[in-house]
Amino acid sequence: MKKIGLLSTVLALLVLLNMTALAATGRYDQAIQQAVSQKLHDAKQLQNVDSSVEDGIVTLTGSVDLYQDKLDAAKKVKKLANVAGVRNQIAIAGENVPDSVLQEKLAKKVAYDRTGYYDNAFNYLAVGVKDGVVTLDGATYNDVGLDSALAIVNRTPGVKDVINEVKVLPVSIYDDDLRIRTARAIYRDPVLGRYAIDPVDPIRIVVDKGHVTLYGTVESNMDKTIAGIRASGVPGAFSVENKLVVD
């Protein structure tokens, strides 16, 4: 009986604490609502966004033109005092772009992004689009490559949502050394050297914990075979997978 009485007391205390917490959170709702309304009013691109607040949780509805605007709206609200969370239900009401057109546009933009930078040949990004929802896949040498690609996608008209499946590769001195030696083996080959001077579409060398994967487009089956042979001949690689596509 004592255990039952103690359990009842604990449960009652938990309920009381929960109600107290909700009341404490809810008492800021009016102030939060005013602050959110002011933030939305000050941003030209968020004029069609509405908000409501309950127990410190802000729900955003309405519409914006770009997916980035939707992200920015939630970001602005999260920074406000006493906001416990944000439900982002904003719709993207910008122009509708056919999936094939949007995919071609994004693939080109991402391919031309960061040309000339050291990590360009060591990043591989693939773009897929279905019903305006963009899926970004692949692997990047660091966060910079991923963030730059996401910025492009988020700001492109026609994008309704974004699914990020890109892996940011771990920092590794061993992998860095393997990247450089693999690049030298491939690009110093007399047949493959021309791909080294293509800043947009080089042979992509992705190294993840000693495993090498080749991506990109080459002009012939012979080029693909030679690239695989050169990469496989580099000492220290645990495996080499040749995913080059012949144009």
C-alpha positions in Angstrom: 0.0 0.0 0.0 2.9 2.3 0.8 4.4 1.7 -2.6 1.1 2.5 -4.3 0.7 5.7 -2.3 4.3 6.7 -3.1 3.7 6.1 -6.8 0.5 8.1 -6.8 2.3 11.0 -5.1 5.1 10.9 -7.7 2.7 10.8 -10.6 0.7 13.7 -9.2 4.0 15.6 -8.8 5.0 15.0 -12.4 1.6 16.1 -13.7 1.9 19.3 -11.6 5.4 20.0 -12.8 4.3 19.4 -16.4 1.3 21.8 -16.0 3.6 24.4 -14.4 6.1 24.1 -17.2 3.4 24.5 -19.8 1.9 27.5 -18.0 5.4 29.0 -17.7 6.0 28.5 -21.4 2.5 29.7 -22.5 2.7 32.9 -20.6 5.2 34.2 -23.2 2.9 33.4 -26.2 1.5 36.9 -26.6 5.0 38.4 -26.6 6.3 35.8 -28.9 3.4 36.4 -31.3 4.2 40.1 -31.4 7.8 39.5 -32.0 7.2 36.9 -34.8 4.7 39.2 -36.5 7.2 42.0 -36.5 9.9 39.8 -38.0 7.7 38.6 -40.8 6.5 42.1 -41.5 10.0 43.4 -41.8 11.0 40.8 -44.4 9.7 41.6 -47.8 9.9 38.0 -49.0 7.8 36.8 -46.0 4.8 39.1 -46.4 2.5 36.1 -47.2 3.6 34.1 -44.2 1.2 33.8 -41.2 2.0 32.5 -37.7 0.4 31.3 -34.5 1.9 30.5 -31.1 0.9 27.9 -28.5 3.0 27.0 -25.4 6.0 28.6 -27.0 5.7 26.6 -30.3 5.4 28.8 -33.4 3.5 27.4 -36.4 4.3 29.1 -39.7 1.9 28.9 -42.6 1.2 30.7 -45.8 3.5 30.8 -48.8 6.8 32.1 -50.2 8.4 32.1 -53.6 11.7 30.2 -52.9 12.6 27.3 -50.7 15.3 29.4 -49.2 12.7 31.9 -48.0 11.0 29.1 -46.1 14.2 28.1 -44.4 15.0 31.8 -43.6 11.6 32.3 -42.0 12.1 29.4 -39.5 15.7 30.6 -38.8 14.5 34.1 -38.0 11.8 32.8 -35.6 14.1 30.4 -33.8 16.3 33.2 -32.8 13.6 35.0 -30.9 13.4 34.9 -27.1 11.3 32.2 -25.4 10.6 30.3 -28.6 10.5 26.6 -27.7 10.2 25.3 -31.3 9.0 26.0 -34.8 6.6 24.1 -37.0 7.4 25.1 -40.6 4.3 24.5 -42.7 5.0 27.2 -45.3 4.2 26.3 -48.9 6.4 27.1 -51.9 4.1 29.1 -54.3 6.7 30.2 -56.8 6.8 29.2 -60.4 6.2 25.5 -61.4 9.1 24.1 -63.4 9.0 20.7 -65.2 11.1 18.2 -63.3 13.3 17.5 -66.4 14.0 21.2 -66.9 14.7 21.8 -63.2 17.0 18.8 -63.0 19.0 19.9 -66.1 19.3 23.4 -64.7 20.4 22.3 -61.3 22.9 19.7 -62.6 24.6 22.4 -64.7 24.7 24.9 -61.8 26.1 22.4 -59.4 28.7 21.2 -62.0 30.0 24.7 -62.5 30.0 25.5 -58.8 33.5 25.9 -57.2 35.4 25.3 -60.4 39.1 25.9 -59.9 39.0 25.1 -56.2 41.3 22.3 -54.8 38.4 20.1 -53.7 36.5 20.3 -57.0 37.9 17.0 -58.4 37.3 15.2 -55.1 33.6 16.0 -54.9 30.8 14.1 -56.6 27.2 15.4 -56.5 24.2 14.0 -58.3 20.8 15.8 -58.6 17.4 14.1 -58.9 14.0 15.8 -59.1 10.5 14.4 -58.7 7.4 16.7 -58.4 9.7 19.6 -57.6 11.4 17.8 -54.7 15.1 17.8 -55.2 17.3 15.0 -53.9 21.0 15.8 -53.6 23.3 12.8 -53.4 27.0 12.0 -53.5 30.0 12.9 -51.3 32.0 16.0 -50.7 35.6 16.6 -49.5 34.3 18.9 -46.8 31.3 21.0 -45.6 32.1 23.9 -47.9 31.3 21.9 -51.1 28.0 20.7 -49.6 26.9 24.1 -48.3 27.6 25.7 -51.6 25.6 23.2 -53.5 22.7 23.4 -51.1 22.7 27.2 -51.4 22.3 26.8 -55.2 19.5 24.4 -54.9 17.6 26.3 -52.2 17.6 29.5 -54.2 16.5 28.1 -57.5 12.9 28.8 -58.6 10.8 25.7 -58.9 12.3 23.8 -56.0 9.5 22.8 -53.6 11.6 20.8 -51.1 15.1 19.5 -50.7 16.3 16.0 -49.5 20.0 16.1 -48.6 21.7 12.7 -48.9 25.2 13.9 -49.4 27.9 12.4 -47.3 30.6 14.8 -46.0 33.8 12.7 -46.0 35.8 12.4 -42.8 39.0 14.3 -42.3 41.9 11.9 -43.0 45.6 12.6 -43.8 45.7 9.0 -45.2 42.8 9.7 -47.6 44.3 13.1 -48.6 47.5 11.4 -49.6 45.6 8.7 -51.5 43.5 11.4 -53.3 46.6 13.2 -54.5 48.4 10.1 -55.6 45.3 8.8 -57.4 44.8 12.1 -59.2 48.5 12.2 -60.3 48.2 8.6 -61.6 45.1 9.4 -63.6 45.8 12.9 -64.9 49.4 12.3 -65.8 48.4 9.5 -68.1 48.9 10.7 -71.7 45.4 9.5 -72.7 43.6 10.9 -69.6 45.5 14.2 -69.2 42.9 16.2 -71.1 40.4 15.6 -68.3 42.7 17.5 -65.9 42.1 20.7 -67.8 38.3 20.4 -67.7 37.3 22.5 -64.6 33.6 21.6 -65.0 33.6 17.9 -65.6 36.9 16.3 -64.5 37.1 12.7 -63.4 35.9 12.8 -59.8 38.0 10.9 -57.3 36.1 10.2 -54.1 38.1 8.6 -51.3 36.4 7.4 -48.1 38.5 5.6 -45.5 40.9 4.2 -48.1 38.2 3.2 -50.6 38.4 4.9 -54.0 35.4 5.5 -56.3 35.7 7.2 -59.7 32.7 9.2 -60.9 32.1 11.5 -63.9 31.8 11.2 -67.7 34.5 10.1 -70.1 34.5 10.0 -73.9 35.2 6.3 -74.5 35.2 2.8 -72.9 39.0 2.9 -73.3 39.3 6.0 -71.2 37.1 4.4 -68.5 39.2 1.3 -68.5 42.5 3.1 -68.4 41.3 5.3 -65.5 40.3 2.2 -63.6 43.7 0.6 -64.2 45.6 3.7 -63.1 43.6 4.1 -59.9 44.0 0.4 -59.1 47.7 0.7 -59.5 48.0 3.3 -56.7 49.4 1.6 -53.6 47.4 1.9 -50.3 43.9 1.8 -51.7 41.7 -0.9 -50.0 39.4 -1.0 -53.1 38.7 0.8 -56.3 35.3 1.1 -57.9 35.0 2.5 -61.4 31.6 4.3 -61.8 32.6 6.4 -64.8 30.0 6.9 -67.4 30.8 6.8 -71.1 29.3 9.7 -73.1 
